Amino acid sequence: MSNELLYNAAAASFGAVYTIIVLVWLVVALVGMWKLYVKAGKPGWASLVPLYNLYCLYDMAFGIGWLFLLTFVPLVNFVITIILCFKLAKAFGQGIAFGFGLLFLTPIFMLILGFGGAEYIGPN
């Protein structure tokens, strides 16, 4: 019985640590997005509203916010999200390497865009 109690305690502590890590990652992502939106001239609260945040993000990167509707089309959403990362990097004057950073480590690179020296130059 004591082994079962030990396993339950270990599982509970692992779950608690995992939950804390996920919540911290979520807060970091939200802070980065908020600052990114403000830098691009959008309201910061727009990063918190589920579909409106996508509209604003696509508007920042492509200049056409309604392209976010393509994220609801299977397989097209995968391609358009990859393109979004590179277009967003270009809209902030960054290169292809930064686009890959946005693709694979989105919250960290959103923080870099939001708090760094990059200026929003627009989608073109």
Steps between C-alpha positions, in 0.01 A plus 500: 500500500786741570641448147163592352490811715853591391411458131189713541698775671765490225234518229325789672823697541597434139157621388529814711847584365384436144197725548716781639741473205214511249344801673832687503547421128146629432561824690829554314321447168221742593742770618698466177188519285362798695822696452522396134146623431566833672818548298306438178236757594231250598333498842683274746177341622448366147755229578257357758188474281498159326417569134570871498863435596543289185335770291742761638801272458417430136432870447846580637675242286301497174307825509182299452354383828236276349765250391474356851192313374741273310606356834168315508580309178685173564857483362475859379524613864839332531640678194347841577636489857852439370463787255363717784816453706725617218271789398479614864879496528522704178235746626729574794812532283644160591638229274433138417688368804269699725204351311624153590531615860137615492400169349666277759522717816208737453460640855870572541532671165179698557663629819809592301287685243289669765773611738791522254605779273308377195261755357179415322541603136182344365413206283659628177 
